[in-house]
């Protein structure tokens, strides 16, 4: 397993990060524990979760994923060797702490304390803002529309609250998710000016169907040492090819949950078919090729994979050992040039 620096923390994390958002919905507690143990045995030291998980988020399951991790973690003698990441939800989820998700110091403290309790640990290594507490471009929203008073919580208040939690030892480092170039740079500017902690990572979507991260944020990651934690590297499973030709595999996420349409448009299906052809031409598994491509990006700190079966998990983790030839990379770029970002 390859390891890469997590920002300026001085800590290295595995190139593959274990994502957990299906645990408690599509996966049982026993399955979650099996995945965790296998992943750690394969050299993964990085685990990502959130207070709102599992997905799709709903009141009756919120926090269940963290609880599953907690019952596994409490028996581990190697907690100090693991990098555990979680997130506070942003505005819009009324069932998370009664909708108190504006990233104020008080709400941050409540969210952290809740996660610590469920995770059965004394500290969270990387604590992230799941999405901005302001009007911005995220979750596939295209085009910025200015609004008056659309910053629900001043970034200064949020960063000062996170600083206090770090000083108390409840969290070690901080990061953002679903963030924009302006948001990242503003947080970094405030941190430098006020002596507050800096953002160490950016968890945004990134895959062959959505390379919009490259437009503005990739340079930020490179120059500011604030790397990408790539989520949805398979576009909710689309890039495995399993949904092509109008196939809907039993138990698959897009089969079960009709709300997930981001990667199902006509252009996305067409581009997926082209990428799958490249994989088959070169004797590659389509999912492993898509993951290996994400792994190869210099601005990526870690690639967050998720699986509902052990077979999927083993294959996804093994992508860390897949090296794409120059001919494969050139063919991928040729498709991107013709069909750029069909699912932003």
C-alpha positions in Angstrom: 0.0 0.0 0.0 1.3 3.5 -0.9 1.1 6.3 1.7 0.9 10.0 1.0 1.2 13.1 3.3 -2.0 14.4 4.8 -1.5 18.1 4.2 1.1 19.5 6.6 0.2 17.3 9.5 3.3 15.2 9.3 1.2 12.1 9.1 0.9 9.8 6.0 -2.4 8.1 5.0 -3.0 5.2 2.8 -3.7 5.9 -0.9 -6.9 4.0 -0.4 -9.3 5.3 2.2 -12.1 3.1 3.4 -15.5 4.8 2.9 -18.4 3.8 5.1 -21.6 5.4 4.0 -23.4 2.2 3.2 -23.0 0.7 6.7 -26.3 0.7 8.5 -28.3 0.7 5.3 -26.9 -1.7 2.7 -24.4 -3.3 5.1 -24.9 -4.9 8.6 -22.7 -4.3 11.6 -21.0 -7.6 11.1 -20.3 -6.8 7.5 -18.9 -3.4 8.5 -16.6 -5.1 11.0 -15.4 -7.6 8.4 -14.7 -4.8 5.9 -12.8 -2.8 8.5 -10.6 -5.7 9.6 -9.8 -6.8 6.0 -9.0 -3.2 5.0 -6.6 -2.7 7.9 -4.9 -6.0 7.1 -4.3 -4.8 3.6 -2.4 -1.7 4.9 -5.3 0.8 5.0 -4.9 3.2 7.9 -7.5 5.8 6.8 -11.3 5.5 7.6 -13.8 8.1 6.6 -17.3 8.5 8.0 -19.8 11.2 8.9 -22.5 12.0 11.5 -25.3 11.8 8.9 -24.3 8.3 7.6 -25.6 6.0 6.3 -26.7 7.3 2.9 -29.4 8.0 1.9 -29.6 10.1 5.1 -32.7 9.7 7.3 -33.7 10.3 10.9 -34.0 6.6 11.9 -30.5 5.7 10.7 -28.4 8.9 11.3 -25.3 8.1 13.3 -25.6 4.3 12.8 -22.4 4.1 10.7 -20.3 5.8 13.4 -21.8 3.4 15.9 -20.7 0.4 13.9 -17.2 1.8 13.7 -17.3 2.4 17.4 -18.1 -1.2 18.3 -15.2 -2.3 16.1 -12.8 0.3 17.3 -13.3 -0.2 21.1 -11.5 -3.6 20.9 -8.6 -2.4 18.8 -5.2 -2.0 20.4 -3.9 0.0 17.4 -6.2 3.1 17.6 -3.1 5.4 17.5 -2.1 3.9 14.1 -5.4 4.6 12.5 -6.5 8.0 11.0 -10.2 8.3 11.6 -12.1 11.0 9.8 -15.7 12.3 10.3 -17.8 15.2 9.3 -20.4 17.6 10.6 -23.4 17.9 8.4 -24.2 21.3 6.7 -27.5 23.1 6.7 -30.6 21.3 5.4 -30.8 18.1 7.4 -33.4 18.6 10.1 -32.8 15.2 11.6 -29.2 15.9 12.4 -29.2 17.5 15.9 -32.6 19.0 15.1 -31.3 20.9 12.1 -28.5 22.6 14.1 -25.9 22.4 11.3 -24.7 25.9 10.7 -21.1 25.3 11.8 -21.2 27.7 14.8 -18.8 26.9 17.7 -21.7 25.6 19.8 -23.0 23.3 17.0 -19.5 22.1 16.2 -19.0 21.1 19.8 -22.3 19.3 19.9 -21.6 17.4 16.7 -18.0 16.4 17.8 -19.2 15.2 21.2 -21.9 13.1 19.5 -19.5 11.5 17.1 -16.9 10.8 19.8 -19.6 9.0 21.8 -20.8 6.9 18.9 -17.2 6.2 17.7 -16.2 5.2 21.3 -12.9 7.1 21.0 -11.3 10.1 22.7 -10.4 12.0 19.5 -11.1 12.3 15.8 -8.0 12.7 13.7 -9.6 14.6 10.8 -12.8 16.6 11.3 -14.4 17.9 8.2 -17.2 20.3 7.2 -19.4 18.1 5.1 -20.7 21.0 3.0 -20.6 24.8 3.3 -22.8 26.8 5.6 -23.5 29.2 2.8 -24.9 29.4 -0.7 -22.2 27.9 -3.0 -21.7 25.5 -5.9 -21.7 21.9 -4.6 -23.5 18.6 -5.1 -23.5 19.2 -8.9 -24.9 22.7 -8.8 -23.7 24.7 -11.8 -23.5 28.4 -11.9 -23.1 30.7 -8.9 -26.1 32.9 -8.0 -25.2 35.7 -5.6 -27.6 36.2 -2.7 -27.7 38.7 0.1 -26.8 37.4 3.6 -26.2 33.9 2.2 -23.3 33.1 4.6 -25.2 31.4 7.4 -22.1 31.2 9.7 -19.1 33.5 9.3 -16.0 31.4 8.4 -14.2 33.2 11.2 -16.6 31.8 13.8 -16.3 28.3 12.4 -12.5 28.3 12.3 -12.3 29.7 15.8 -14.7 27.0 17.1 -12.6 24.3 15.4 -9.4 25.8 17.0 -10.9 25.4 20.4 -11.8 21.8 19.8 -8.2 21.1 18.6 -6.8 22.8 21.7 -9.0 20.5 23.9 -7.7 17.4 22.1 -11.1 16.3 20.7 -9.9 16.7 17.1 -6.4 16.8 15.7 -6.8 18.3 12.2 -9.5 19.8 10.0 -10.7 19.6 6.4 -13.4 20.7 4.1 -15.8 18.8 1.8 -17.8 19.8 -1.2 -16.0 23.1 -1.1 -15.1 25.7 -3.7 -11.7 27.4 -4.5 -12.9 30.6 -2.8 -13.9 28.7 0.4 -10.6 26.8 0.6 -8.5 29.8 0.1 -10.5 32.0 2.5 -10.1 29.4 5.2 -6.4 29.2 4.5 -6.1 33.0 4.6 -7.9 33.2 7.9 -5.8 30.5 9.4 -2.5 32.2 8.5 -3.7 35.6 9.6 -5.2 34.6 12.9 -2.9 31.7 13.9 -5.8 29.2 13.6 -5.5 25.7 12.3 -5.3 25.3 8.5 -7.5 23.0 6.4 -5.5 19.9 5.6 -7.7 18.3 2.9 -10.5 18.8 0.5 -13.1 15.9 0.1 -14.8 16.5 -3.2 -16.2 14.2 -5.9 -13.7 13.2 -8.6 -13.9 10.5 -11.2 -13.7 10.0 -15.0 -17.2 11.4 -15.4 -16.6 14.5 -13.2 -13.1 16.1 -13.4 -14.3 19.6 -12.5 -11.9 19.5 -9.5 -9.1 20.1 -12.0 -10.5 23.5 -13.1 -9.7 25.4 -9.9 -9.1 23.2 -6.9 -6.3 21.0 -8.3 -3.9 24.0 -8.3 -5.0 24.9 -4.8 -4.2 21.3 -3.6 -0.8 21.4 -5.2 0.3 24.9 -4.2 -1.2 24.9 -0.7 -0.5 21.3 0.3 -4.2 20.7 0.8 -4.8 17.5 -1.1 -7.9 15.9 -2.5 -9.7 13.1 -0.7 -11.6 11.9 -3.8 -15.1 10.6 -3.2 -17.4 8.8 -5.6 -14.3 7.7 -7.6 -16.6 5.2 -9.5 -19.5 7.6 -9.9 -21.8 5.7 -7.6 -20.7 2.5 -9.3 -21.5 3.7 -12.9 -17.8 3.3 -14.0 -17.8 -0.4 -13.2 -20.1 -0.7 -16.2 -22.7 -2.7 -14.3 -25.5 -0.3 -15.2 -24.8 -0.2 -18.9 -27.5 -1.5 -21.4 -30.2 -0.6 -18.9 -29.1 -3.2 -16.4 -30.2 -2.7 -12.8 -28.3 -5.3 -10.6 -30.3 -6.4 -7.6 -29.2 -4.7 -4.4 -27.0 -2.1 -6.2 -27.2 1.5 -4.9 -28.7 3.0 -8.0 -31.2 0.2 -8.3 -32.3 0.6 -4.7 -32.4 4.4 -4.4 -34.0 6.4 -7.2 -32.8 9.7 -5.7 -29.2 9.2 -7.0 -29.4 10.5 -10.5 -26.2 12.5 -10.8 -24.4 9.9 -13.0 -27.3 8.6 -14.9 -27.8 11.2 -17.6 -27.5 10.2 -21.3 -24.0 11.8 -21.7 -22.7 10.0 -18.6 -23.9 6.7 -19.9 -22.3 7.3 -23.2 -19.0 8.3 -21.7 -19.1 5.3 -19.3 -19.5 3.0 -22.3 -16.4 4.4 -23.9 -14.3 4.1 -20.7 -15.5 0.5 -20.3 -14.4 -0.3 -23.8 -10.9 1.0 -23.1 -10.7 -1.3 -20.0 -11.8 -4.3 -21.9 -9.5 -3.6 -24.8 -6.5 -3.6 -22.4 -7.7 -6.5 -20.3 -8.5 -4.4 -17.3 -11.4 -4.5 -14.9 -13.4 -1.3 -15.6 -13.8 -0.4 -11.9 -10.1 -1.0 -11.2 -9.1 1.1 -14.2 -11.2 4.0 -13.1 -9.9 3.8 -9.5 -6.3 3.4 -10.7 -6.7 6.5 -12.8 -7.8 8.5 -9.7 -4.9 7.0 -7.7 -2.4 8.3 -10.3 -3.3 12.0 -9.9 -0.6 13.9 -8.1 -3.0 16.2 -6.3 -4.9 13.2 -4.8 -4.0 12.4 -1.2 -6.4 9.4 -0.8 -9.0 7.7 -2.9 -12.2 6.9 -0.8 -13.6 3.6 -1.9 -16.8 2.0 -0.7 -18.2 -1.5 -1.2 -21.3 -3.5 -0.2 -19.6 -6.9 -0.7 -16.2 -8.3 0.2 -15.6 -9.1 -3.5 -16.0 -5.5 -4.3 -13.9 -4.4 -1.4 -11.0 -6.8 -2.4 -11.1 -5.6 -6.0 -11.3 -1.9 -5.1 -8.4 -2.1 -2.7 -6.3 -4.0 -5.2 -6.6 -1.0 -7.6 -3.7 0.4 -5.6 -1.4 -2.1 -7.3 -2.7 -1.4 -10.8 -0.5 0.8 -13.0 -2.0 2.2 -16.2 0.1 2.3 -19.3 0.7 5.4 -21.3 -1.5 4.1 -24.1 -4.4 3.6 -21.6 -4.0 7.1 -20.2 -3.8 8.7 -23.7 -7.1 6.9 -24.7 -8.8 8.1 -21.5 -7.7 11.7 -22.2 -9.0 11.4 -25.8 -12.4 10.5 -24.5 -12.3 13.3 -21.9 -11.5 15.8 -24.7 -14.5 14.6 -26.7 -16.9 14.2 -23.7 -15.7 16.4 -20.9 -17.4 16.2 -17.5 -20.7 14.8 -18.5 -21.8 14.5 -14.8 -20.5 17.5 -13.0 
